[in-house]
Amino acid sequence: MAEPGFSLEWPLRPEWIKSTAPVIQQTRARPAMPNVNRVAFAMHNTELINHYGPIMRKLAPAEYDIVYVAANEAERREMESFAQGLGCNAVPAALALSEGRVYDAAVGVHYGSAGTAPDGAPALFRLAVTQIRLMYSIGKDAWLFSDDNYHYNIILCFGPYHLNNLLPFTNAKKVSVGYPRFDNFFNNPPDRAAALKSMGLDPARETIVWLPTHGALCSVREFAKAIGELSGEYNVAIKLHPLTAVSDPASIAALEEAGLNNYFSGSFDNSNLFSIADYVIADYGGSSFGAIYTGKNLVLLDVAAAAGNENITGESSSVELRRWFPHYGAGEADKIRTALQNKTLWSGQAKTSAALRDRFFAPHYGFSSDVAAMAIRNHRKITGAEK
């Protein structure tokens, strides 16, 4: 694999730009004054507990509410329980809208984070004066870098890659915060042997953590058999995307047919899996960048549906990573075992990851949540509303 240098260039106006003009028109009329002097963390699924949680714990419970949309009763209970543990309020988004609540600021990962208002506009933009986007991942660049970003006053970026690629799409203030959900990886990692035993895995073996994305780009159906064959030599732990378990029964069936029953779905703190991983296997989306952030050995899987997929066309970061890391299609699955055993490959990859880490992430390892919490707490100063 080639080693990236600091001259690596990324496009500022990528070819995958998409327009959300109808949404932009719907949201021009924003509330001018808050009547709730707190921040709303907009939560539309329980996975955001892991994304927001480290930041929320750095704020006082009186500084924020959770404003949520739950898909079912189990999700509602989990969100309410999370709020109870933090000591903060949890308010259904529909109730907040019906009461006419207008928060000082709202934090969301995208404009649908609080559902839809009765007039058809995203509820998030009816619920707060200042809009803050906390970026969720890197990888599916068409989803991240689009005119959606027009709506925000502040965007909390992982680092230089987000910051530079957002420039054509928004005038929002941008703050590089790093990757808050991984703070525990650096500060409070679990005991590896105990964690492996709790998962029914062998502490004496090396551990593969497989983190497939969902939908058309999910690698499970094409690679379950090949990964299953590795389980005789390695521990294999799998974390599915939260949507896979509910929308992709064929992938679940493929895992079980391959004897890969040790998988996690739903809300789960991935940082614990990175702590036990010797190797991370990923396809598209954020998990491969989590491996770069944490310095883990990375193998990428290529799925047939990636060709022409709107989220990863052109010079998107998921495509670019394949210049630097080993990647294999379904017809090359036998090469994965060979790569895992290639110690020279992994020593070289450590240098590659270090260079790319500086390209993608602010160097706030272990204190990203502190930086993000400080930015949220000082949002009026960042926007210029308060001197």
N, C-alpha and C positions, 0 to 999 in steps of 0.2 A: 504494500500500500504506500502511496505517496504521502509525504509528510507536509501538512499545510503550513505555509509561512504566514507572516502577518500582512502580506500583500494580497491575501485572498479577498476578492471583490464580490459583493453581492448587489444585485440590482435595486435601485431605489424606487423604480416604478415598474413592478413586475408585470409580466404579460397576463397574469391570472386575475387582474383587477375585475371586480364585479361591482355592480351598482345596487344600492338600496334606496333609490330615489323616492319610491312611495313611502317608505318608512320615514325618511328624512322629512317629507312634506307633513306627515302625520304628527311629527314631534316638534315642530317649530314653536308651538305655543307651550312654554314651560311655566310651572309655577314660579312666581317671583319672590315669594317670602315663605320661609318655613314656619310651621306651627309646632314642630317637634324638634327640639334642639339636641338631636342625636343623629348618629349615622345608622342607616339601614344596610345590613348585609343581606343582599337578595340571594335566596337559596332555592333552586328549583330541583335539586336532587341531593341525596344524602352524601354523595361523593365530595360535595363542597365542604362538608365538615372537615375533611382532611386538608382541603385547600385553604380555607379561611381560618381554621382553628388556631394554628400557631400565631397568627396575627391578632386574633381576638383575645388571646390570653395575655397579650402585651398591652391591652387596653383595659380600662376599668369597665365593669359591666354596665355602669350607669351611662357610659358613653355611646352605647349602641343597642339596637334591637336586631333580632333576626326576623326578616320578613320573608315568608316562605310560600311556596306552592308545592303541595305534596301530591304525588301520583296515587297514593293509596293510604290506608290507615296505618300500615306498618311504617311507611316513610314519615307520616305525621308524628307518630309516637317517637321515632328516632330523633327527629329534629327538635321536638319538645323536650325530650330527655337531655339532648345535648345542651340546649339553652338552660335547662334547670341546673345542669352541672356547672355551667359558667356563671350562673346567677343573673342572667339577662332575660329580657322579655322575648318571647317568640310570638309573632303576630301573623296570621294568615294574610296574604297579600289582598285577597278580596275584602277582608274586614278593614284593612288599612285604607283601601280605596273608598269603601262605603262610609267610613268615618271622616273622610276628607283629610287624612293625615298627609302632611308634607314635611318630610325630613330635611334636615340641614344638608345632608349628603347621602348618596346611596352608592354602595360598592356592588358591582356585578361582574360576571365573567363575559357576558354578552347581553344584548339588549332584551333578550327573552327571559332573563334570570328571575323576573317576578311575574311572568305570565302576561296576559293581555288585559287591558282596560276595557270597560264597556263600549267605548267608542272605537275599539279596534286597534288603538295605538299600544305600543309596549307599556305595560303598567309601570315599569321602572321609571319612565320619564314623566309620569304623573305623581310619583311618590317622593320626589326630592328635587331640590334646587340645583345642587351640584352633583354631577354624574362622574363617578370614578370607575374606570375599568381596571380590574386586576387581571392581567393576562393569565391564561390558563395553561398554555403549553407552547411548544414550538413543534413544527413538523408539517401540519396541514395548513400551508401558508395562505391559501385562498380564503380560508375561514378567518384567519388572524388579520390579514392585511387587506382590508376592503373599505368601502365607504361607510361601513357600519361605525367606524371609529370617529366619524364626523360628530356623533352624538355626545361625545365625552368632553368634560372639562379637564380631567386629569387621567392619565393612563400610567399605571404602575407596571413597568417593563421588567423582564428578567435581566436585560443588559443591552449591549451595543447592537445586536442583531435586530431585536424588536425596535429599538429606538430609531435606527436608521431606516428600516423598512416602513415605519409608520409615517415618516415625514410627508409623503405625497397624499396621505389620506386624512390628516387631521391637523388642526391647530392647537390641540390639547396640550397642556403642560405634561411633560413626560419625566418620570422619575424611575431610575434604574434601581431596583430593590433586590435583585438576585432571585432565589427560588425558595420562598419561605417554608414550603411544606417539607423541605429536607433539612431544616435546622436540627432536628433530633438525630439525624444521621451523623452529624458532626459532634453534637453535644451530649447525646444520651443514647448511644447505640445499645441494642439489647445484647445480652450474653449470647454469643453465637451458638455454642453447644446447647444451651438450654432452649433457645428459640427453635433450633432444628429438631430437638427431641419433642418439643411441644407440637410440631407439625408431623410427627411420625417419620422424621428423616434421620439419617445416620451422620453424626458429627464427624466421622472419620472420612467421609466421602467429600469430593468437591461438589458444589451446588450450582445447578443451572436454574436461573429464574427466567421464565418465559412470560413476556408481557405483550400479548397481541392486542391490536386495536379492534374496532368493531366494524360491522358493515362489510362493504365490498372489499375493503383492504385488509380484512381480518385474515391472518395466516393459518388459523386453526385447521380448517378443512384440508388444506394442501399439505400441511406439515405435521399433523398429529401423529401419524404413523412413524415418521422419522424421529420425532422427539421421544415418542414412546420407546423406541428401540434404544435410546440413550439411557433410559431409566435403570437399566441393568448395571450400568457403570457409575452413574451420577445420581445424586439427589435431583429431582425435578420438581420445582414449585411453580405454579401457574397462577397468575392474577388476570382474570378476564376483565375486559371493559364492562362497566356496570350495565350497559345496554345489551351486551351479548346474551346474558342469561335469560333476558325477557323477550328478546326479539330474534334470536338465532339458534333455534333448537338443533339445527343440523351441526353446528359447531360443538354443542354440548355432546351430541351423540358421537361425533368423531373422537372427542377426547375419551369418552368412556369406552369406545370400541378399541382404542389404543392402550387401554389400561391406565390412563392418566386421570385418576380420580382425585388427586391431591391438588385441587384448584380452588381458588377463592373468587367469589363474585360479589357484587354489591359494593357497599362502602367498606373500604379497607385502606389502612395507611401503608402505601407502597414503600415508604422509607424503611420500614422494617425488613422488607424483602431485599432491598438493595444492601442492607447491612449484612445479610447472610450470603449474598451472591458472590460466587467466584466468576461466573459468566452471566451476562444478560443477553437474552435473545429477544429481538423485537422486530417489528415490521415497519409501520409508519406511525406518525404521531409522536407524542411527547416522551414515551418511555426510553427511546434511544438517546434522547437528550438528557434524561435523568441519569443514564449510565455515564455519559460524558461528564456531567456535573459531579458525580460521585467517584469518578475515576475507575469505573468497572470495565472489565473486558467485554467487548460488544461484538455480537454477530447479528447481521441484518438478514431478514427473509424477504424475498421478492415474490409477490403474488401476481398472478396473471392479470387480474383486474386493474392493476396499477397503471397499465398502459392507457393513456388518455383520461385518467381520472382527474376531474376538475380541481381537486384539492391539492394535487401534487405535480401538476404539469410544469413545464418550463424549468426555471432555475430554483424551484422550491427547495427548502432546506432538507427535506427527506430524500430528494433526488441527489442533492449535493453530497450528503453523507456517504453515499455509495462510492464516491471518489476516494474516500479515506479508510473505509472499514470493509472487512470481508462481507460479502453478500451472496446469497445463493437462491436460485429458483427451485421449484419443486423437483425438477429433474436432476438437481445437483445435491440432493439431501445427504448423500453419502459423504460429501465433502465437509459437512458440519463437524463430524467426529474428528476428521483429520485436522481441522482448524483448532478445535479445542485442545488437541494434543501438541500443538505447535508453539512451544515456549518462546521461540524467536519472534513469532508474530506478536505475542502479547507484550514483550518488552519494547518492541517498536511502537505498538499502539499507545503505550503510556505517554510517549512524547506527542503523538498526534492529538490525544485527548486533551493534554495540557494546553496545546496551542488553540484548539477549538474552544476550550472552556473560556479562555479570555475573549474570544470572538462573540460568544453567545451570552455570557453571564457576567454580571457585576460580581466582584470578588468578596461578597458578604457571606462567606461560608460560616454558618452557625449563628449568624445574627441578621439574616434577611428579614425575618419577621419583625425585628426591632426597627429596621429601616422603613418597612412598609407601614407599621403602626404609627411611627412618627410622621410619615407623610399624610396618612389619613387624619391624624389628630390636627395637623397643621394645614388642612386643605384650603382654608380661607386665605392663609398667607401665600400658598402656592398659586392660587388663582388671582391674587391681588385684591380680593374682597376685603381683606383686613391687612393693615400695615403693621 
